[in-house]
Amino acid sequence: MIKIPSIVLLLALFLSFSSIAQELGYEKVGIASFYANSFYGKKTASGEKLKKTLLTAAHKRFPFNTLVEVTNLANRKSVIVRINDRGPYRKGRVIDLSEAAAKRLNLKKIGLVRVKIKIVGFENELMLIPYQKLSLESNPKFSRNFYQKSRLKYKTQYKMKKNVQNKKYIKR
């Protein structure tokens, strides 16, 4: 006969393990692969057709429409994909990527690569990324015209009298 407290404890452990994978910022390192050509055009577990051009992926436990950042640990390239399928069913693999996502990570030529996956959003809503992780694609370009307009906004100019002990400012 199993006691009720032990059942409650087992249930609590099960629920805690299942909720770990659904928290924002959850990270895991593992092997990524991509879909074979025979899977394209067929329905995924979520019911939509699998397309080569969409940034989608398959994961065993993440809810559908979870946004996941996948980073190739070999070359530090990353892509954000949407989970719409279940898998991969090979031991040791954490995610299956579509062809478009595999090309962005340079995974298409290699086949398998070590990646870090991180949950960054849910239900097509991308959460804010900490500013330390952001980078500019190019240097910012500044216009001198913009700065001239902002400088001309203040017309009053001040100058300091040289021979005054308390050095007050007076208008010109």
C-alpha positions in Angstrom: 0.0 0.0 0.0 1.4 3.4 -1.1 1.0 6.2 1.4 -0.6 9.5 0.2 2.4 11.7 1.2 4.7 9.7 -1.1 2.3 10.1 -4.0 2.2 13.9 -3.4 6.0 14.0 -3.3 6.3 12.0 -6.6 3.7 14.3 -8.2 5.5 17.4 -7.0 8.8 16.1 -8.4 7.2 15.3 -11.7 5.6 18.7 -12.1 8.8 20.5 -11.1 10.8 18.6 -13.7 8.3 19.3 -16.5 8.1 23.0 -15.7 11.9 23.5 -15.8 11.9 23.3 -19.6 9.3 26.0 -20.0 10.9 28.9 -18.1 12.1 31.9 -19.9 15.9 31.8 -20.1 16.1 28.0 -19.8 19.4 26.9 -21.4 20.7 23.5 -22.5 23.7 22.3 -24.5 23.5 19.4 -26.9 23.6 18.2 -30.5 21.5 19.7 -33.2 20.5 18.2 -36.5 18.2 19.2 -39.4 15.3 17.6 -41.2 15.8 15.2 -44.1 14.2 16.2 -47.4 11.6 13.5 -47.1 9.9 15.4 -44.2 9.2 18.6 -46.1 5.6 19.1 -47.2 4.2 16.7 -44.5 2.3 17.8 -41.4 4.2 18.4 -38.2 2.9 17.4 -34.7 1.3 20.9 -34.4 -0.7 20.3 -37.6 1.0 22.8 -39.9 3.0 21.8 -43.0 6.8 21.7 -42.7 8.4 24.2 -45.0 12.1 24.6 -45.9 12.0 28.4 -45.8 10.5 28.9 -42.3 12.6 29.1 -39.2 11.1 26.3 -37.3 12.3 23.4 -35.2 11.4 20.2 -33.3 11.9 19.6 -29.6 10.7 16.8 -27.4 9.2 18.8 -24.5 8.9 22.5 -25.3 5.3 23.7 -26.0 4.4 24.6 -29.5 5.1 28.2 -30.6 7.9 28.5 -28.1 10.7 30.8 -29.4 14.1 29.3 -28.9 17.5 30.9 -29.7 19.9 28.2 -31.1 23.6 29.1 -31.0 26.2 27.1 -32.9 29.1 26.7 -30.3 31.7 26.2 -33.1 31.2 29.6 -34.8 28.9 31.5 -32.4 26.2 32.1 -35.0 22.7 32.1 -33.7 19.1 32.0 -34.9 15.7 32.2 -33.3 13.3 29.4 -34.3 9.8 28.5 -33.4 8.9 25.1 -32.1 6.2 23.4 -34.2 7.1 19.7 -34.1 8.2 16.9 -31.7 11.5 15.2 -31.9 14.4 14.5 -32.5 14.1 10.8 -31.7 17.8 10.0 -31.8 19.7 9.7 -28.5 21.8 12.7 -27.6 20.1 15.2 -29.9 18.2 18.1 -28.4 16.7 19.9 -31.5 15.9 19.3 -35.1 16.1 22.4 -37.3 14.5 23.3 -40.6 16.7 23.9 -43.7 16.6 27.7 -43.4 17.7 27.6 -39.8 20.4 25.1 -40.6 21.8 27.3 -43.3 22.0 30.3 -40.9 24.0 28.2 -38.4 26.3 26.7 -41.1 24.9 23.3 -40.1 23.8 22.3 -43.6 27.4 21.3 -44.6 28.3 19.6 -41.4 25.1 17.7 -40.5 25.5 17.6 -36.7 26.8 20.3 -34.5 27.0 21.1 -30.8 24.6 23.9 -29.9 23.2 25.9 -27.0 19.4 26.3 -26.9 17.7 29.0 -24.9 14.0 29.9 -24.5 13.6 33.6 -25.4 9.8 33.8 -25.9 6.4 32.2 -26.0 3.4 32.3 -28.4 5.1 34.5 -31.0 6.1 37.2 -28.5 9.8 37.6 -28.3 10.9 38.7 -24.8 13.5 41.4 -24.3 17.1 40.4 -24.5 19.6 41.9 -22.0 21.5 44.7 -23.5 24.8 43.0 -22.9 23.9 40.4 -25.5 23.0 42.9 -28.2 25.4 44.1 -30.8 25.2 46.4 -33.8 25.6 45.1 -37.3 27.4 48.3 -38.3 28.8 51.4 -36.7 26.1 54.1 -36.0 26.0 57.0 -38.4 25.6 60.4 -37.0 24.4 63.5 -38.9 26.0 66.9 -38.2 22.8 68.6 -39.2 21.0 66.9 -36.3 23.5 68.1 -33.8 23.5 71.7 -35.3 19.7 71.8 -34.8 20.0 70.7 -31.2 22.8 73.2 -30.4 20.8 76.1 -31.9 17.9 75.4 -29.7 19.5 77.4 -26.8 20.2 81.0 -27.9 21.4 82.5 -24.6 25.2 82.4 -24.2 27.1 83.1 -21.1 30.6 84.3 -20.5 32.6 84.5 -17.3 34.0 87.8 -16.0 37.7 87.5 -15.3 38.2 90.0 -12.5 35.3 89.0 -10.2 36.2 87.1 -7.1 33.1 84.9 -6.8 33.1 84.3 -10.6 29.5 84.9 -11.4 28.2 84.4 -14.9 26.6 87.3 -16.7 24.8 87.5 -20.0 26.6 88.9 -23.1 
